[in-house]
Amino acid sequence: MIRRTLARARGRHRDGVVIAFVPRYTWDHEARAEAAMLEITRPGWSVLYGTGSRLFHAIATWPTPEPVLICDRTIDGLKTQMREAETTALVQRRQLPTTGRS
């Protein structure tokens, strides 16, 4: 078995150094609040805001043949795309063939 010697810890993590507390910060709290409000006001959608991507994401929670995932940089753009997806889903649902006898 090969054994490696551990390198000596440097910086803040070495023995005898006082622990530095880092304050917690909520990134983009306005955008996250807008996403949460949109999720409350639009049933059938799960709305998220990605702090890393800086995008709003909406996931349809109603049954669909394929998953519906929408992304946009602005909340207004996301609302427009959500409306279009709902309209498309309604049109596709009406075009489904019926299985009843004629």
C-alpha positions in Angstrom: 0.0 0.0 0.0 1.3 3.5 -0.9 1.0 6.0 1.8 1.0 9.7 1.2 2.0 12.2 3.8 -0.5 14.9 4.4 0.6 18.4 3.5 0.6 20.8 6.4 -2.5 22.9 6.5 -2.1 26.5 5.5 -4.2 29.6 5.9 -7.3 29.7 8.0 -7.4 25.9 8.5 -4.2 25.4 10.4 -4.1 24.6 14.1 -4.3 27.4 16.5 -5.9 29.9 14.2 -9.1 31.6 15.4 -12.2 30.5 13.3 -13.3 33.3 11.0 -17.1 33.5 10.8 -18.5 34.4 7.4 -21.8 36.2 7.4 -24.7 34.6 5.5 -26.0 36.5 2.5 -29.1 35.8 0.5 -28.3 36.4 -3.2 -30.9 38.0 -5.4 -33.6 38.1 -2.8 -35.8 40.3 -5.0 -35.7 37.9 -7.9 -36.3 34.9 -5.6 -39.3 36.7 -4.0 -40.7 37.4 -7.5 -40.4 33.7 -8.4 -42.1 32.7 -5.1 -45.0 35.1 -5.8 -45.4 33.9 -9.3 -45.6 30.3 -8.1 -48.3 31.2 -5.6 -50.4 33.1 -8.2 -50.0 30.6 -11.0 -51.2 27.1 -9.9 -50.0 24.3 -12.1 -46.5 25.7 -12.2 -43.4 25.3 -10.0 -41.3 28.5 -10.4 -37.7 28.8 -9.3 -34.9 31.3 -9.6 -31.3 30.1 -10.2 -28.8 32.4 -8.4 -26.0 30.8 -10.4 -27.6 31.0 -13.8 -29.6 34.2 -13.0 -32.5 32.7 -14.8 -36.2 32.2 -13.9 -37.3 28.6 -14.4 -40.9 27.3 -14.6 -41.8 23.6 -14.5 -45.3 22.5 -15.4 -46.8 20.3 -12.6 -49.9 19.2 -14.6 -49.8 15.9 -16.5 -48.1 16.3 -19.9 -46.9 13.8 -22.5 -43.4 15.4 -22.3 -41.9 17.5 -19.4 -42.5 21.3 -19.8 -39.5 23.3 -18.6 -39.3 27.0 -19.5 -36.4 29.4 -18.7 -36.1 33.2 -19.2 -34.0 36.1 -17.9 -37.0 38.2 -16.9 -40.1 37.4 -15.0 -42.3 39.0 -17.6 -40.7 36.9 -20.3 -41.3 33.8 -18.2 -45.0 34.7 -17.8 -45.4 35.1 -21.6 -43.8 31.7 -22.2 -46.0 30.1 -19.5 -49.1 31.5 -21.2 -48.0 30.2 -24.5 -47.3 26.7 -23.1 -50.7 26.6 -21.4 -52.4 27.6 -24.7 -50.4 25.0 -26.6 -51.3 22.3 -24.1 -55.0 23.2 -24.4 -54.9 23.1 -28.2 -53.1 19.8 -28.1 -55.6 18.4 -25.6 -58.6 19.3 -27.9 -56.9 17.7 -30.9 -56.6 14.3 -29.2 -58.7 11.6 -30.9 -61.7 10.4 -28.9 -62.1 6.7 -28.3 -65.9 6.7 -28.2 -68.1 4.9 -30.7 -69.9 6.9 -33.4 
